[in-house]
């Protein structure tokens, strides 16, 4: 069935069995069969840091960039899958030269990492991208 526009609230059971509000968002009218995406807030116990570790102009109309992304899960009880979206914006012709983790090319200028991070763990993603203008 179609979903009318309005507010969506998400609850989970608290330790005593009562309903605990964990977030809310508003949605537009959504036709049957379509996907609804909800933004219910940022996770305070998940931390991400992104750092450019190298930048090399490697010749005529070419450059290489390297990045390090650190992900920390400060939760006590559960592993989480963290989705990292990287926009490769410098030019449309690019190639990942090296990467410590598997990634998916989601568009002509975007890659996505999906990394499971266990409680109390830190995971580091390192990658190098090569851009070439023709």
HELIX and SHEET records of a PDB file:
SHEET    1   A 2 UNK A   6  UNK A  13  0                                        
SHEET    2   A 2 UNK A  19  UNK A  27 -1                                        
SHEET    1   B 4 UNK A  46  UNK A  59  0                                        
SHEET    2   B 4 UNK A  62  UNK A  73 -1                                        
SHEET    3   B 4 UNK A 122  UNK A 132 -1                                        
SHEET    4   B 4 UNK A  94  UNK A  99 -1                                        
SHEET    1   C 3 UNK A  80  UNK A  87  0                                        
SHEET    2   C 3 UNK A 110  UNK A 117 -1                                        
SHEET    3   C 3 UNK A 104  UNK A 107 -1                                        
END                                                                             
